[in-house]
């Protein structure tokens, strides 16, 4: 009977050793997976930070371009107003010249009529 008890105790120790070994292996695997996940998350976080930096850079670049385009649009508006004012002035001068030409033509006709009458 003692041999049976010793055999059972030996079997229990062996089973315990196997279980302990499996538990250690499981814990090591779990730690490795945990470390791997942490590294993966760090890499993803770095990628996201890099993308965020790129997006911020692009946004600033677009913002500067937009400001430049707005300034250019304002200059074009001002130039358009100036051209419209110059055009209006030229039209007024043209009307004035046309009127003066008609007046001068009438005076010329009057002078020619006066010369014939003399």
C-alpha positions in Angstrom: 0.0 0.0 0.0 2.9 2.3 0.8 4.1 1.6 -2.7 0.8 2.6 -4.1 0.8 5.8 -2.1 4.3 6.6 -3.2 3.4 5.9 -6.8 0.4 8.2 -6.6 2.5 10.9 -4.9 5.1 10.5 -7.7 2.4 10.7 -10.3 1.0 13.8 -8.6 4.5 15.4 -8.5 5.0 14.6 -12.1 1.6 16.0 -13.1 2.3 19.1 -11.0 5.7 19.6 -12.7 4.0 19.2 -16.1 1.3 21.7 -15.1 3.9 24.1 -13.7 5.9 23.8 -16.9 2.8 24.4 -19.0 1.8 27.4 -16.8 5.3 28.9 -17.1 5.2 28.4 -20.9 1.7 29.9 -21.1 2.9 32.9 -19.0 5.9 33.4 -21.2 3.8 33.3 -24.3 1.3 35.7 -22.8 4.1 38.1 -21.9 5.5 37.8 -25.4 2.1 38.5 -26.9 1.6 41.4 -24.5 5.0 42.9 -25.5 4.2 42.3 -29.2 0.8 44.1 -28.8 2.4 47.0 -26.9 5.1 47.3 -29.7 2.4 47.2 -32.3 0.3 49.9 -30.6 3.4 52.0 -30.2 4.2 51.7 -33.9 0.6 52.5 -34.8 0.7 55.5 -32.5 3.9 56.7 -34.1 2.3 56.3 -37.5 -0.8 58.2 -36.4 1.4 61.0 -35.0 3.3 61.1 -38.2 0.1 61.3 -40.3 -1.2 64.0 -38.0 1.9 66.0 -38.4 1.7 65.6 -42.2 -2.0 66.6 -42.2 -1.2 69.7 -40.0 1.6 70.6 -42.4 -0.7 70.2 -45.4 -3.4 72.3 -43.7 -0.9 75.1 -43.0 0.3 74.9 -46.6 -3.2 75.1 -47.9 -4.0 77.9 -45.5 -1.0 79.9 -46.7 -2.0 79.2 -50.3 -5.6 80.3 -49.6 -4.3 83.5 -48.0 -2.2 84.2 -51.1 -5.1 83.6 -53.4 -7.3 85.9 -51.3 -4.7 88.6 -51.5 -4.4 88.0 -55.3 -8.2 88.2 -55.6 -8.2 91.5 -53.7 -5.5 92.9 -56.0 -7.5 91.8 -59.1 -10.6 93.4 -57.7 -8.7 96.7 -57.1 -7.2 96.5 -60.6 -10.6 95.8 -62.1 -12.0 98.9 -60.3 -9.1 101.0 -61.5 -9.6 99.8 -65.1 -13.4 100.4 -64.9 -12.7 104.0 -63.6 -10.1 104.6 -66.4 -12.5 103.2 -69.0 -15.3 105.5 -67.7 -12.9 108.4 -67.9 -11.9 107.5 -71.4 -15.5 107.2 -72.5 -16.2 110.7 -71.1 -13.2 112.1 -72.9 -14.3 110.4 -76.1 -17.8 111.9 -75.8 -16.2 115.3 -75.1 -13.9 115.0 -78.1 -16.9 113.9 -80.3 -18.9 116.9 -79.0 -16.0 119.3 -79.7 -15.5 117.8 -83.2 -19.2 118.5 -83.9 -18.9 122.0 -82.6 -15.7 122.6 -84.6 -17.4 121.2 -87.7 -20.3 123.6 -87.2 -17.9 126.5 -86.8 -16.0 125.4 -89.9 -19.2 125.2 -91.9 -20.2 128.6 -90.5 -16.8 130.0 -91.4 -17.0 128.6 -94.9 -20.5 130.1 -95.3 -19.3 133.4 -94.1 -16.3 133.3 -96.5 -18.7 132.6 -99.4 -20.9 135.4 -98.4 -18.0 137.8 -98.5 
